[in-house]
């Protein structure tokens, strides 16, 4: 395993990439309405990223065709933008990675389209809270397993399924670096966190069973039982005394 410690220069570039991710999420939020297609959302975000002298890192990554992953309702991750028109009552996860001068920022957020039912509200609220339970465990000397366990414990206490086939990851020059950051695990195990490490914590939780399957496009992951899924992710820097969220929410409803 090769976990990199970021230099002050690298951290500055990652901070900028992360800020662009935050700004893009804020930019796209008003467009997430009934009637817009996921492909239209993708085009708006790609234009936004390129206007800010940055790169949509997902586009072309291992053949992925788009800037965003747009995952609607029972799609857990990696939904490919297409001509699907959002409907009132849908939930959609927008996941994006933005590269700036060779360094990456990555965040996902689940959004409600119009009025959603109480089950979807519950799923969104507690998936987001599970993310912050994991983030709270980030500090030098703690271990990846401490993060994983905190996410799992919160999710299971709220009767949500924890998808095990997908996990968070290190980030830096590459979108996916060591270490893996699972959403389940044992406290006190796994790699030790050190100042200058950067990781993505990203609970992917379901309202039903945790089992998932991969569609024929080789990207889209859906829940096996058709239940809704939510996905929240931040890029986190390990600091000397804790953590810094490099992809902060800019719309004022942070759970910090």
ZISULHU-V440033 format. One record per pair of residues at least 24 apart in sequence whose C-alpha atoms are under 10 Angstrom apart, sorted by the first residue. I is the first residue (numbers start at 1). GAP is how many residues later the second one is. D is the distance in Angstrom with one decimal. If there is no record, write none. Layout:
I,GAP,D + I,GAP,D
This chain:
1,176,9.3 + 1,177,6.3 + 1,178,7.1 + 1,179,9.8 + 1,190,9.4 + 2,168,9.9 + 2,175,8.0 + 2,176,6.0 + 2,177,7.7 + 3,167,7.6 + 3,168,9.4 + 3,174,7.3 + 3,175,5.2 + 3,176,6.3 + 3,188,9.0 + 3,190,9.8 + 3,191,9.8 + 3,194,7.5 + 3,195,9.2 + 3,196,10.0 + 4,166,8.6 + 4,167,8.9 + 4,168,8.1 + 4,169,9.8 + 4,173,8.4 + 4,174,7.9 + 4,175,9.4 + 4,190,9.8 + 4,192,8.1 + 4,193,6.5 + 4,194,8.3 + 5,167,9.3 + 5,189,7.8 + 5,190,7.4 + 5,191,4.8 + 5,192,5.0 + 5,193,7.8 + 5,233,9.6 + 6,165,9.9 + 6,166,7.7 + 6,167,9.7 + 6,189,8.6 + 6,190,4.9 + 6,191,6.2 + 6,192,7.6 + 6,231,9.2 + 6,232,9.9 + 7,189,7.0 + 7,190,9.5 + 8,188,8.3 + 10,91,9.7 + 10,92,9.3 + 10,93,7.4 + 10,162,8.0 + 10,163,8.7 + 10,186,9.5 + 11,92,8.9 + 11,161,8.7 + 11,185,7.8 + 11,186,9.5 + 11,187,8.8 + 11,226,8.2 + 11,235,9.3 + 12,91,9.5 + 12,234,9.9 + 13,86,9.3 + 13,87,6.8 + 13,88,7.1 + 13,89,8.2 + 13,90,6.2 + 13,91,8.2 + 13,92,9.3 + 13,159,9.4 + 13,160,9.9 + 14,84,9.7 + 14,85,8.5 + 14,86,7.6 + 14,87,9.1 + 14,88,9.0 + 14,89,5.6 + 14,90,5.9 + 14,91,6.2 + 14,92,9.8 + 14,157,9.2 + 14,158,7.1 + 14,159,8.8 + 14,184,9.1 + 14,221,9.2 + 14,223,9.3 + 14,232,7.4 + 14,233,9.5 + 15,85,9.6 + 15,88,9.2 + 15,89,9.0 + 15,90,7.7 + 15,220,9.5 + 15,221,9.9 + 15,222,9.2 + 15,229,9.6 + 15,230,9.0 + 15,231,5.5 + 15,232,7.9 + 16,38,10.0 + 16,82,9.8 + 16,83,9.4 + 16,84,7.3 + 16,85,9.5 + 16,87,8.9 + 16,88,9.0 + 16,89,8.2 + 16,230,8.3 + 16,231,9.3 + 17,37,7.9 + 17,38,9.6 + 17,80,8.7 + 17,81,6.1 + 17,82,6.1 + 17,83,5.3 + 17,84,8.5 + 17,85,9.3 + 17,86,6.8 + 17,87,5.8 + 17,88,4.9 + 17,89,8.3 + 17,229,8.3 + 17,230,8.4 + 18,79,8.9 + 18,80,7.6 + 18,81,8.9 + 18,82,9.0 + 18,85,9.3 + 18,86,7.3 + 18,87,4.3 + 18,88,6.8 + 18,89,8.1 + 18,216,9.0 + 18,217,7.2 + 18,218,9.5 + 18,227,8.6 + 18,228,5.0 + 18,229,4.6 + 18,230,7.9 + 19,79,9.6 + 19,86,7.9 + 19,87,9.9 + 19,226,9.9 + 19,227,6.8 + 19,228,5.7 + 19,229,7.3 + 19,230,9.4 + 19,231,9.3 + 20,28,9.3 + 20,29,7.6 + 20,32,7.8 + 20,33,10.0 + 20,34,8.3 + 20,77,9.7 + 20,78,7.2 + 20,79,9.1 + 20,80,8.7 + 20,85,7.8 + 20,86,9.7 + 20,226,9.8 + 20,227,8.1 + 21,28,8.6 + 21,74,9.5 + 21,75,7.2 + 21,76,7.2 + 21,77,6.3 + 21,78,9.3 + 21,83,9.3 + 21,84,6.3 + 21,85,6.7 + 21,86,6.7 + 21,87,9.2 + 21,213,9.8 + 21,214,9.7 + 21,225,9.0 + 21,226,6.3 + 21,227,8.7 + 21,228,9.5 + 22,74,10.0 + 22,83,9.1 + 22,84,9.1 + 22,85,7.8 + 22,86,9.8 + 22,212,9.7 + 22,224,8.6 + 22,225,5.3 + 22,226,6.0 + 22,227,6.1 + 22,228,6.5 + 22,229,9.3 + 23,25,9.3 + 23,26,9.5 + 23,224,8.9 + 23,225,9.2 + 23,226,8.6 + 23,227,7.3 + 23,228,9.6 + 24,24,7.0 + 24,25,7.3 + 24,28,9.9 + 24,72,8.9 + 24,74,9.4 + 24,226,10.0 + 25,69,8.0 + 25,70,9.1 + 25,71,8.8 + 25,82,8.7 + 25,83,8.6 + 25,84,8.1 + 25,222,9.7 + 25,224,8.3 + 25,225,8.5 + 25,226,9.2 + 26,223,8.0 + 26,224,6.5 + 26,225,6.7 + 28,66,9.3 + 29,65,9.6 + 29,82,8.0 + 29,83,9.8 + 29,222,9.5 + 31,82,9.8 + 32,54,7.9 + 32,55,10.0 + 32,59,9.8 + 32,60,8.6 + 32,62,9.9 + 32,79,7.7 + 32,80,8.1 + 32,81,6.4 + 32,82,8.6 + 33,52,9.2 + 33,53,6.7 + 33,54,7.7 + 33,55,7.6 + 33,57,9.6 + 33,78,9.8 + 33,79,8.7 + 33,80,5.5 + 33,81,6.5 + 34,51,7.1 + 34,52,4.9 + 34,53,4.7 + 34,54,5.4 + 34,55,8.7 + 34,56,8.7 + 34,79,6.3 + 34,80,6.8 + 35,49,8.8 + 35,50,5.0 + 35,51,5.3 + 35,52,6.4 + 35,53,8.5 + 35,78,9.8 + 36,47,8.8 + 36,48,8.1 + 36,49,5.3 + 36,50,5.8 + 36,51,8.6 + 37,44,7.9 + 37,45,6.8 + 37,46,5.3 + 37,47,5.2 + 37,48,4.2 + 37,49,6.1 + 37,50,9.6 + 38,30,9.0 + 38,31,9.2 + 38,32,6.5 + 38,33,9.0 + 38,34,9.2 + 38,41,9.4 + 38,42,8.2 + 38,43,4.8 + 38,44,5.6 + 38,45,6.4 + 38,46,6.1 + 38,47,6.7 + 38,48,7.3 + 38,54,9.2 + 38,56,9.6 + 39,27,8.6 + 39,28,9.7 + 39,29,9.0 + 39,31,8.8 + 39,41,8.4 + 39,42,4.6 + 39,43,4.7 + 39,44,6.0 + 39,45,7.8 + 39,46,9.0 + 40,41,8.1 + 40,42,8.3 + 40,43,8.2 + 40,44,9.7 + 40,45,9.4 + 41,26,9.6 + 41,27,8.3 + 41,29,8.7 + 41,40,8.0 + 41,41,9.6 + 41,53,9.3 + 42,24,7.0 + 42,25,6.0 + 42,26,5.7 + 42,27,8.4 + 42,28,8.2 + 42,38,9.4 + 42,39,6.5 + 42,40,8.9 + 42,52,9.3 + 42,54,9.9 + 43,24,7.8 + 43,25,9.0 + 43,38,9.4 + 45,51,9.1 + 46,50,10.0 + 46,52,9.7 + 49,49,7.4 + 49,50,9.0 + 49,51,9.6 + 50,48,9.7 + 52,48,9.1 + 53,46,9.3 + 53,47,7.4 + 53,48,8.8 + 54,44,6.7 + 54,45,5.7 + 54,46,4.9 + 54,47,7.5 + 54,48,9.2 + 54,49,9.8 + 54,50,9.8 + 55,42,8.6 + 55,43,5.7 + 55,44,4.9 + 55,45,6.5 + 55,46,8.7 + 55,47,9.0 + 55,48,9.9 + 55,49,9.3 + 56,40,7.7 + 56,41,6.4 + 56,42,5.1 + 56,43,6.4 + 56,44,9.3 + 56,48,9.7 + 57,39,8.1 + 57,40,5.5 + 57,41,5.4 + 57,42,5.7 + 57,43,9.3 + 57,45,9.8 + 57,46,9.8 + 57,47,7.9 + 57,48,9.3 + 57,49,9.5 + 57,117,9.2 + 57,118,7.7 + 58,37,9.6 + 58,38,7.3 + 58,39,6.2 + 58,40,7.9 + 58,41,9.3 + 58,117,8.5 + 59,37,9.9 + 59,38,9.3 + 59,39,10.0 + 61,114,9.5 + 63,156,9.9 + 64,154,9.7 + 64,155,8.0 + 66,30,9.9 + 67,28,9.0 + 67,29,6.9 + 67,30,8.0 + 67,31,8.9 + 68,25,9.6 + 68,26,6.5 + 68,27,5.8 + 68,28,5.2 + 68,29,7.9 + 68,30,9.9 + 68,40,9.7 + 69,24,7.6 + 69,25,5.9 + 69,26,5.1 + 69,27,6.6 + 69,28,9.4 + 69,39,8.9 + 69,150,9.6 + 69,151,9.1 + 70,24,5.1 + 70,25,6.7 + 70,26,9.1 + 70,38,9.7 + 70,40,9.5 + 70,150,9.6 + 71,24,8.3 + 71,39,8.6 + 71,149,8.1 + 71,150,8.8 + 71,151,8.9 + 71,158,8.7 + 71,159,8.7 + 71,160,9.0 + 72,38,9.0 + 72,39,9.5 + 72,40,10.0 + 72,150,9.5 + 72,156,8.4 + 72,157,8.3 + 72,158,9.0 + 73,37,9.7 + 73,39,9.9 + 73,47,8.9 + 73,133,9.9 + 73,149,8.9 + 73,150,9.4 + 73,153,8.6 + 73,154,7.7 + 73,155,4.8 + 73,156,6.1 + 73,157,7.9 + 74,132,8.3 + 74,133,9.3 + 74,134,10.0 + 74,138,9.6 + 74,147,8.7 + 74,148,5.6 + 74,149,5.6 + 74,150,8.6 + 74,151,8.6 + 74,152,5.5 + 74,153,5.5 + 74,154,4.2 + 74,155,5.4 + 74,156,8.6 + 75,131,9.8 + 75,137,9.1 + 75,138,9.7 + 75,139,9.8 + 75,140,10.0 + 75,145,6.9 + 75,146,5.8 + 75,147,4.2 + 75,148,6.5 + 75,149,9.8 + 75,151,8.6 + 75,152,8.9 + 75,153,7.3 + 75,154,6.5 + 75,155,8.6 + 75,156,9.9 + 76,87,8.6 + 76,90,9.6 + 76,128,6.7 + 76,129,7.9 + 76,130,7.9 + 76,136,8.1 + 76,137,9.6 + 76,144,7.8 + 76,145,5.6 + 76,146,5.3 + 76,147,6.7 + 76,151,9.7 + 76,152,7.9 + 76,153,5.3 + 76,154,6.6 + 76,155,7.1 + 77,31,9.7 + 77,89,8.9 + 77,127,8.1 + 77,137,9.9 + 77,142,8.2 + 77,143,6.3 + 77,144,5.5 + 77,145,7.4 + 77,146,9.9 + 77,152,8.7 + 77,153,8.8 + 77,154,7.7 + 78,136,9.9 + 78,140,9.4 + 78,141,5.6 + 78,142,4.9 + 78,143,6.4 + 78,144,9.2 + 79,136,9.8 + 79,138,9.7 + 79,140,7.0 + 79,141,4.9 + 79,142,7.3 + 79,143,8.8 + 80,137,9.0 + 80,139,7.6 + 80,140,6.9 + 86,27,7.2 + 86,28,9.5 + 87,25,10.0 + 87,26,6.7 + 87,27,7.9 + 87,28,9.8 + 88,24,8.5 + 88,25,5.3 + 88,26,4.9 + 88,27,6.2 + 88,28,7.3 + 89,24,5.6 + 89,25,5.9 + 89,26,5.3 + 89,27,4.2 + 89,28,6.8 + 89,31,8.7 + 90,24,7.7 + 90,25,8.3 + 90,26,6.6 + 90,27,9.2 + 90,30,8.7 + 90,138,9.5 + 91,24,9.6 + 91,25,7.5 + 91,26,10.0 + 91,29,7.5 + 91,30,9.3 + 91,33,8.8 + 91,137,8.3 + 91,138,8.6 + 91,139,8.0 + 92,136,10.0 + 92,137,9.1 + 92,138,8.0 + 92,139,9.2 + 93,136,8.8 + 93,137,6.8 + 93,138,6.4 + 93,139,8.0 + 94,137,8.7 + 94,138,9.2 + 95,136,8.5 + 95,137,8.6 + 95,138,8.2 + 96,137,9.9 + 97,78,7.2 + 98,77,8.9 + 99,73,9.5 + 99,74,8.4 + 99,75,8.9 + 99,76,8.6 + 100,73,9.5 + 101,72,9.1 + 102,70,8.4 + 102,71,5.7 + 102,72,8.1 + 103,68,8.5 + 103,69,5.5 + 103,70,4.5 + 103,71,7.0 + 103,72,8.4 + 104,67,6.8 + 104,68,5.6 + 104,69,6.1 + 104,70,6.7 + 104,71,6.1 + 104,72,9.4 + 104,131,9.2 + 105,66,7.8 + 105,67,7.9 + 105,68,9.6 + 105,69,9.7 + 105,70,7.9 + 105,93,10.0 + 105,95,9.1 + 105,129,8.7 + 105,130,6.4 + 105,131,9.5 + 105,141,7.5 + 105,142,7.1 + 106,65,8.3 + 106,66,9.9 + 106,69,7.7 + 106,70,9.9 + 106,93,9.6 + 106,94,7.2 + 106,95,9.8 + 106,96,9.9 + 106,127,7.5 + 106,128,6.6 + 106,129,5.8 + 106,130,9.5 + 106,140,8.9 + 106,141,7.3 + 107,93,7.9 + 107,94,9.0 + 107,95,8.3 + 107,124,9.6 + 107,125,7.3 + 107,126,4.8 + 107,127,4.8 + 107,128,6.4 + 107,129,10.0 + 107,139,9.3 + 107,140,6.5 + 107,141,9.1 + 107,142,9.8 + 108,94,7.8 + 108,95,9.8 + 108,122,9.6 + 108,123,6.5 + 108,124,5.0 + 108,125,4.7 + 108,126,7.0 + 108,127,9.6 + 108,139,9.6 + 109,93,9.6 + 109,121,8.1 + 109,122,6.2 + 109,123,4.8 + 109,124,6.6 + 109,125,8.9 + 109,140,9.6 + 110,119,9.1 + 110,120,5.9 + 110,121,6.0 + 110,122,6.5 + 110,123,9.5 + 111,119,8.9 + 111,120,9.8 + 119,88,7.7 + 119,109,8.9 + 120,86,10.0 + 120,87,8.0 + 120,107,10.0 + 120,108,7.3 + 120,109,8.6 + 120,110,8.6 + 122,36,9.1 + 122,38,9.7 + 122,85,8.8 + 123,32,9.7 + 123,35,9.0 + 123,36,9.6 + 123,37,7.5 + 123,82,7.7 + 123,83,7.3 + 123,84,6.2 + 123,85,10.0 + 123,105,8.1 + 123,106,7.5 + 123,107,6.6 + 123,108,9.6 + 124,81,9.0 + 124,82,9.7 + 124,83,9.6 + 124,104,9.8 + 124,105,8.4 + 124,106,5.9 + 124,107,8.1 + 124,108,8.6 + 125,105,9.3 + 125,130,10.0 + 126,28,8.1 + 126,29,7.2 + 126,31,10.0 + 126,32,7.3 + 126,33,9.8 + 126,34,8.4 + 126,79,8.9 + 126,104,9.3 + 127,24,8.9 + 127,27,8.9 + 127,28,7.1 + 127,31,9.4 + 127,33,8.3 + 127,35,9.8 + 127,75,9.3 + 127,76,6.6 + 127,77,7.3 + 127,78,6.2 + 127,79,8.7 + 127,80,9.9 + 127,102,9.1 + 127,103,6.4 + 127,104,6.7 + 127,105,6.7 + 127,106,9.8 + 128,27,10.0 + 128,74,9.3 + 128,75,8.0 + 128,76,9.7 + 128,77,9.7 + 128,102,8.5 + 128,103,7.8 + 128,104,5.8 + 128,105,8.4 + 128,126,9.5 + 128,127,8.0 + 129,25,8.1 + 129,26,8.8 + 129,74,9.5 + 129,103,9.1 + 129,126,7.2 + 129,127,9.5 + 130,24,5.7 + 130,25,6.1 + 130,26,9.8 + 130,28,9.6 + 130,53,9.4 + 130,71,10.0 + 130,72,9.1 + 130,73,6.8 + 130,74,9.6 + 130,75,9.1 + 130,102,8.8 + 131,24,9.5 + 131,52,9.3 + 131,70,6.8 + 131,71,6.4 + 131,72,5.9 + 131,73,9.3 + 131,100,9.0 + 131,101,6.5 + 131,102,6.9 + 131,103,8.1 + 131,124,9.5 + 132,69,9.0 + 132,70,9.7 + 132,71,9.6 + 132,100,9.5 + 132,101,9.5 + 132,102,9.2 + 132,122,9.6 + 132,123,7.0 + 132,124,7.1 + 133,122,9.9 + 133,123,9.8 + 134,49,8.6 + 134,67,7.1 + 134,68,8.8 + 134,69,8.7 + 135,65,9.5 + 135,66,7.2 + 135,67,9.7 + 135,98,10.0 + 135,99,8.6 + 135,100,9.7 + 135,101,7.7 + 135,107,9.5 + 135,108,7.9 + 135,109,9.3 + 135,110,8.6 + 135,121,9.3 + 136,106,8.3 + 136,107,8.2 + 136,120,9.0 + 137,56,10.0 + 137,105,8.3 + 137,106,8.9 + 138,55,7.4 + 138,56,9.4 + 138,61,9.6 + 138,63,10.0 + 138,98,8.3 + 138,99,8.5 + 138,100,6.5 + 138,101,8.8 + 138,103,9.3 + 138,104,5.9 + 138,105,5.9 + 138,106,9.1 + 139,53,9.4 + 139,54,6.6 + 139,55,7.5 + 139,56,7.9 + 139,98,9.4 + 139,99,6.1 + 139,100,7.0 + 139,101,7.6 + 139,102,6.2 + 139,103,4.1 + 139,104,6.1 + 139,105,9.9 + 140,52,7.5 + 140,53,5.0 + 140,54,4.7 + 140,55,5.9 + 140,56,9.3 + 140,57,9.3 + 140,98,6.7 + 140,99,7.2 + 140,100,6.7 + 140,101,6.9 + 140,102,6.6 + 140,103,8.7 + 141,47,9.8 + 141,50,9.5 + 141,51,5.8 + 141,52,5.4 + 141,53,6.5 + 141,54,9.0 + 141,100,10.0 + 141,101,9.8 + 142,45,9.0 + 142,46,7.3 + 142,47,9.1 + 142,48,9.4 + 142,49,8.6 + 142,50,5.8 + 142,51,5.6 + 142,52,8.3 + 142,100,9.7 + 143,43,9.6 + 143,44,7.4 + 143,45,5.8 + 143,46,6.0 + 143,47,5.7 + 143,48,5.6 + 143,49,4.4 + 143,50,5.6 + 143,51,9.2 + 144,35,8.3 + 144,36,8.3 + 144,37,6.3 + 144,38,8.1 + 144,39,9.8 + 144,41,8.6 + 144,42,8.9 + 144,43,8.0 + 144,44,7.9 + 144,45,6.8 + 144,46,5.2 + 144,47,5.7 + 144,48,6.6 + 144,49,7.0 + 144,55,9.8 + 145,36,8.0 + 145,37,8.0 + 145,38,8.9 + 145,39,7.8 + 145,40,5.3 + 145,41,5.1 + 145,42,4.8 + 145,43,5.8 + 145,44,4.9 + 145,45,5.4 + 145,46,7.9 + 145,47,9.0 + 146,38,9.3 + 146,39,7.6 + 146,40,6.7 + 146,41,4.3 + 146,42,5.9 + 146,43,7.2 + 146,44,8.5 + 146,46,9.7 + 147,34,7.8 + 147,35,8.3 + 147,36,7.7 + 147,37,8.3 + 147,38,8.2 + 147,39,9.0 + 147,40,7.7 + 147,41,9.6 + 147,42,10.0 + 147,43,10.0 + 147,54,8.3 + 148,33,6.7 + 148,34,5.5 + 148,35,4.6 + 148,36,4.6 + 148,37,5.0 + 148,38,7.2 + 148,39,7.7 + 148,41,9.6 + 148,42,9.6 + 148,53,8.8 + 148,54,10.0 + 148,55,9.2 + 149,33,8.8 + 149,34,7.0 + 149,35,5.2 + 149,36,4.8 + 149,37,5.5 + 149,38,5.9 + 149,39,9.4 + 149,40,9.8 + 150,33,8.3 + 150,34,7.9 + 150,35,8.5 + 150,36,9.1 + 150,37,8.2 + 151,31,9.0 + 151,32,5.7 + 151,33,6.7 + 151,34,8.9 + 151,50,9.3 + 151,51,9.2 + 151,52,7.0 + 151,53,9.9 + 151,54,9.9 + 152,30,9.2 + 152,31,5.8 + 152,32,4.8 + 152,33,7.3 + 152,34,9.5 + 152,51,8.7 + 152,53,9.6 + 153,30,9.4 + 153,31,8.0 + 153,32,9.3 + 155,28,9.3 + 155,29,9.5 + 155,48,8.8 + 155,49,9.8 + 155,50,7.5 + 155,51,9.4 + 156,28,10.0 + 156,49,9.7 + 158,49,9.7 + 159,46,9.9 + 159,47,9.1 + 159,48,7.8 + 159,49,8.4 + 159,50,9.6 + 160,44,9.7 + 160,45,6.1 + 160,46,5.6 + 160,47,5.4 + 160,48,6.6 + 160,49,7.8 + 160,50,8.0 + 160,69,9.4 + 161,43,8.5 + 161,44,5.3 + 161,45,4.7 + 161,46,6.3 + 161,47,6.0 + 161,48,5.3 + 161,49,4.4 + 161,50,8.2 + 161,62,10.0 + 161,66,9.9 + 161,68,8.9 + 162,41,7.6 + 162,42,6.5 + 162,43,5.0 + 162,44,6.6 + 162,45,9.4 + 162,46,9.5 + 162,47,8.3 + 162,48,5.4 + 162,49,8.7 + 162,67,9.9 + 163,40,8.1 + 163,41,5.9 + 163,42,6.0 + 163,43,7.4 + 163,46,8.7 + 163,47,5.0 + 163,48,6.7 + 163,49,7.4 + 163,60,9.0 + 163,66,9.4 + 164,39,9.8 + 164,40,8.7 + 164,41,9.5 + 164,46,7.6 + 164,47,8.3 + 164,48,9.0 + 165,39,9.9 + 165,45,9.4 + 165,46,8.7 + 165,47,8.0 + 165,48,9.6 + 165,56,9.9 + 166,36,9.2 + 166,37,9.1 + 166,38,7.8 + 166,46,9.9 + 166,55,9.6 + 167,33,9.0 + 167,34,8.0 + 167,35,6.9 + 167,36,7.6 + 167,37,8.1 + 168,31,7.4 + 168,32,5.2 + 168,33,5.0 + 168,34,5.3 + 168,35,7.8 + 168,36,9.5 + 168,65,8.3 + 168,66,9.5 + 168,67,9.6 + 169,29,8.8 + 169,30,5.6 + 169,31,5.2 + 169,32,7.1 + 169,33,8.6 + 169,66,9.4 + 170,27,7.8 + 170,28,5.8 + 170,29,4.1 + 170,30,6.0 + 170,31,8.9 + 170,65,8.8 + 170,66,9.3 + 170,67,10.0 + 171,26,8.5 + 171,27,5.7 + 171,28,5.5 + 171,29,6.8 + 171,64,7.8 + 171,65,9.2 + 171,66,9.6 + 172,25,8.9 + 172,26,6.9 + 172,27,8.4 + 172,63,9.8 + 175,25,9.6 + 176,24,9.0 + 193,45,7.1 + 193,46,9.7 + 193,49,9.9 + 194,43,9.6 + 194,44,6.4 + 194,45,7.9 + 194,46,8.1 + 194,48,9.8 + 195,42,7.8 + 195,43,4.9 + 195,44,4.9 + 195,45,5.4 + 195,46,8.3 + 195,47,8.4 + 195,48,8.7 + 196,41,6.5 + 196,42,5.5 + 196,43,6.3 + 196,44,8.2 + 196,47,9.6 + 197,39,8.4 + 197,40,6.0 + 197,41,5.4 + 197,42,8.1 + 197,46,9.8 + 198,37,7.0 + 198,38,5.6 + 198,39,4.5 + 198,40,6.2 + 198,41,9.4 + 198,45,9.4 + 198,46,9.5 + 198,47,9.8 + 198,48,9.1 + 199,35,8.4 + 199,36,5.8 + 199,37,5.3 + 199,38,6.6 + 199,39,8.1 + 199,46,10.0 + 200,33,6.6 + 200,34,5.6 + 200,35,4.5 + 200,36,6.0 + 200,37,8.9 + 200,45,9.8 + 200,46,9.9 + 200,47,10.0 + 201,31,8.2 + 201,32,5.6 + 201,33,5.8 + 201,34,6.8 + 201,35,7.4 + 202,29,6.6 + 202,30,5.4 + 202,31,4.1 + 202,32,6.7 + 202,33,8.9 + 203,27,8.1 + 203,28,5.8 + 203,29,5.9 + 203,30,6.9 + 203,31,9.8 + 204,25,7.0 + 204,26,5.8 + 204,27,4.5 + 204,28,7.0 + 204,29,8.8 + 205,24,5.6 + 205,25,5.6 + 205,26,6.5 + 205,27,9.1 + 206,24,6.5 + 206,25,9.0
